[in-house]
Amino acid sequence: MAWLSFLIVTAVACTNPNEFPKQEKRDEIHFGQGGGFTGAVSHYILLEDGRLFQKGWQDSTLTYIDTWPGLFTRQMFLNYKSLSLDTINVNKPGNMYYFLEYHSRKSPTHRIVWGHPEYQPEDNLVTYYNTLHKMIKPNS
């Protein structure tokens, strides 16, 4: 029994923090933008522990980008609900579009898409998105 415990602890300790967790289900915030001439998509995934990954737009690979400060990360997860973003039901993409998704372990994914020239998104949505996007390091 002690040997089994040792193996489990060793396996957990050897997990690479730069790898996207496959087994563990946590809440995630997905955000990004896409469209235009190339149709390219910038897709980022923020985990509850502050790790940020970028999802490849052609092959869906996940690449570790950075780890954001815990206080900032917790605030962004709390703000999604406190700003009532979870009540916005918009799917108005344009040639260029922006998206925000909340993947919860307790409820279905909530997705907001905007960019159509005739749709004016709520200020709190734009501010929230811009706050996330500005935290990405320029070389990411």
C-alpha positions as CSV (number, residue, x, y, z in Angstrom):
1,M,0.0,0.0,0.0
2,A,2.8,2.4,0.8
3,W,4.4,1.6,-2.5
4,L,1.2,2.6,-4.3
5,S,1.0,5.9,-2.4
6,F,4.6,6.6,-3.4
7,L,3.9,6.0,-7.1
8,I,0.8,8.3,-7.0
9,V,2.7,11.1,-5.2
10,T,5.6,10.7,-7.6
11,A,3.4,10.8,-10.7
12,V,1.6,14.0,-9.5
13,A,4.9,15.7,-8.6
14,C,6.3,14.9,-12.0
15,T,3.5,16.5,-13.9
16,N,4.7,19.3,-16.1
17,P,3.0,22.6,-15.2
18,N,3.4,23.7,-18.8
19,E,1.1,20.9,-20.1
20,F,-2.6,21.4,-20.4
21,P,-4.4,19.2,-17.8
22,K,-6.2,16.4,-19.5
23,Q,-7.8,14.5,-16.5
24,E,-8.7,17.3,-14.1
25,K,-11.8,19.3,-14.9
26,R,-11.6,23.0,-13.9
27,D,-13.4,26.1,-14.9
28,E,-11.8,27.8,-17.9
29,I,-12.1,31.2,-19.6
30,H,-11.6,31.1,-23.3
31,F,-11.2,34.3,-25.3
32,G,-9.9,35.5,-28.6
33,Q,-10.6,37.0,-31.9
34,G,-10.7,35.8,-35.5
35,G,-11.8,36.4,-39.1
36,G,-10.5,38.8,-41.6
37,F,-8.9,37.9,-44.9
38,T,-7.0,34.8,-43.6
39,G,-9.7,33.6,-41.2
40,A,-7.0,33.1,-38.6
41,V,-8.2,32.7,-35.0
42,S,-6.3,33.8,-31.8
43,H,-7.7,31.5,-29.1
44,Y,-6.5,31.6,-25.4
45,I,-7.5,29.5,-22.5
46,L,-7.1,30.7,-18.9
47,L,-7.2,28.1,-16.2
48,E,-8.2,28.7,-12.6
49,D,-4.6,28.3,-11.4
50,G,-3.5,31.2,-13.7
51,R,-1.9,29.2,-16.5
52,L,-2.6,30.6,-19.9
53,F,-2.5,28.4,-23.0
54,Q,-2.9,29.3,-26.7
55,K,-4.9,27.0,-28.9
56,G,-3.6,26.5,-32.5
57,W,-6.1,27.7,-35.0
58,Q,-5.4,25.0,-37.6
59,D,-4.5,22.0,-35.5
60,S,-5.9,22.7,-32.0
61,T,-2.6,22.2,-30.3
62,L,-2.3,23.8,-26.8
63,T,0.8,25.7,-26.1
64,Y,1.7,27.1,-22.6
65,I,2.1,30.9,-22.8
66,D,2.4,32.2,-19.2
67,T,1.2,32.0,-15.7
68,W,-0.8,35.0,-14.5
69,P,-0.9,36.2,-10.9
70,G,-3.3,34.3,-8.7
71,L,-5.2,37.4,-7.4
72,F,-5.7,38.7,-11.0
73,T,-6.9,35.3,-12.2
74,R,-9.3,34.8,-9.3
75,Q,-10.7,38.3,-9.9
76,M,-11.3,37.5,-13.6
77,F,-13.2,34.3,-12.8
78,L,-15.3,36.2,-10.2
79,N,-15.9,39.2,-12.5
80,Y,-17.4,37.0,-15.2
81,K,-20.4,36.4,-12.9
82,S,-20.4,39.6,-10.9
83,L,-20.5,41.7,-14.2
84,S,-23.4,39.4,-15.3
85,L,-21.5,38.3,-18.4
86,D,-23.1,34.9,-17.9
87,T,-26.5,36.5,-18.8
88,I,-25.4,38.0,-22.1
89,N,-26.6,35.8,-25.0
90,V,-25.1,37.3,-28.1
91,N,-24.0,35.6,-31.3
92,K,-23.3,38.5,-33.7
93,P,-20.0,37.8,-35.5
94,G,-18.7,40.1,-38.2
95,N,-15.9,39.8,-40.7
96,M,-13.7,40.3,-37.7
97,Y,-15.1,38.9,-34.4
98,Y,-14.3,38.5,-30.8
99,F,-15.4,35.8,-28.4
100,L,-15.5,35.0,-24.8
101,E,-16.5,31.6,-23.3
102,Y,-16.8,30.3,-19.8
103,H,-16.3,26.6,-19.5
104,S,-17.7,25.4,-16.2
105,R,-17.5,22.0,-14.6
106,K,-21.0,22.6,-13.2
107,S,-23.0,24.0,-16.2
108,P,-22.9,24.2,-20.0
109,T,-20.4,26.3,-21.8
110,H,-21.5,29.9,-22.1
111,R,-20.3,31.7,-25.3
112,I,-20.5,35.3,-26.4
113,V,-19.5,36.4,-29.9
114,W,-19.6,39.9,-31.3
115,G,-18.0,42.0,-34.0
116,H,-20.9,42.7,-36.4
117,P,-20.8,46.4,-37.3
118,E,-24.5,46.9,-36.4
119,Y,-24.1,45.4,-32.9
120,Q,-22.8,47.5,-30.1
121,P,-21.5,45.2,-27.2
122,E,-22.0,46.2,-23.6
123,D,-19.2,48.3,-22.1
124,N,-18.6,45.8,-19.3
125,L,-18.1,43.0,-21.9
126,V,-15.6,45.0,-23.9
127,T,-13.7,46.1,-20.8
128,Y,-13.5,42.6,-19.5
129,Y,-12.3,41.2,-22.8
130,N,-9.7,44.0,-23.1
131,T,-8.4,43.4,-19.6
132,L,-7.8,39.7,-20.5
133,H,-6.3,40.5,-23.8
134,K,-3.9,43.2,-22.5
135,M,-2.4,40.7,-20.0
136,I,-1.0,38.6,-22.9
137,K,2.7,39.3,-23.2
138,P,3.6,40.8,-26.6
139,N,5.8,37.9,-27.6
140,S,3.0,35.4,-27.0
